[in-house]
Amino acid sequence: MSNKEESSSKYPRDIRDFQVLSSMKPSEWTETELRYNHRAMSDLSPWLNEQGTHIHTQIIQEIERRGV
C-alpha cells in the first residue's frame, strides 16, 4: 500500500464520532462528515438494518441538497 493510499484510508481527524453525529440532523454535519459516513454506509449497505438505511437515506438527501 502506498503512503497516499494508507493516509486516505485512515479515519479523518476532522469529523466527530458517529455516536455524536447520530444525535444530530445531517443538516448539522460538515461536508467531510457527510462524505465519510456516506462512503462507510455505502460499503456496509447490504448489512444495514431499517434504521441504518433511513440514516443513510438522510445523508444522501443532505448531500444532494448541498450539492456536495
C-alpha positions in Angstrom: 0.0 0.0 0.0 1.4 3.4 -1.0 1.6 6.3 1.5 -1.2 8.1 -0.3 -3.5 5.1 -0.1 -2.5 4.5 3.5 -3.2 8.1 4.6 -6.5 8.2 2.7 -7.8 5.1 4.5 -7.2 6.5 8.0 -10.2 7.8 10.0 -10.3 11.6 9.3 -9.4 13.7 12.2 -11.8 16.5 11.5 -15.1 14.5 11.9 -17.0 13.7 15.0 -17.7 10.2 16.2 -20.8 8.6 14.8 -22.3 8.4 18.3 -22.2 12.2 18.5 -23.5 12.6 14.9 -26.4 10.2 15.3 -27.9 12.6 17.8 -27.8 15.4 15.3 -29.6 16.1 12.0 -27.4 15.5 8.9 -28.0 19.2 8.1 -25.8 20.0 11.1 -22.9 17.7 9.8 -19.9 19.0 8.0 -19.4 18.1 4.3 -16.5 15.9 5.4 -18.7 14.0 7.9 -21.4 13.5 5.2 -18.9 12.2 2.6 -17.1 9.9 5.1 -20.3 8.4 6.6 -21.9 8.0 3.1 -18.9 6.1 1.9 -18.9 3.9 5.0 -22.6 3.2 4.9 -22.5 2.5 1.2 -19.8 -0.1 1.8 -22.0 -1.6 4.6 -25.4 -1.2 2.9 -26.1 -5.0 2.4 -25.9 -5.3 6.2 -27.7 -2.1 7.3 -31.0 -2.5 9.3 -34.0 -0.3 8.7 -32.7 2.4 11.0 -29.3 2.4 9.2 -30.9 2.6 5.8 -33.0 5.5 7.0 -29.9 7.4 8.3 -28.1 6.7 5.0 -31.0 8.0 3.0 -31.0 11.2 5.1 -27.3 11.6 4.4 -27.8 11.1 0.7 -30.6 13.7 0.7 -28.4 16.2 2.6 -25.5 15.7 0.1 -27.9 16.3 -2.8 -29.4 19.3 -1.1 -26.0 20.9 -0.6 -24.7 19.8 -4.0 -21.7 18.1 -2.4 
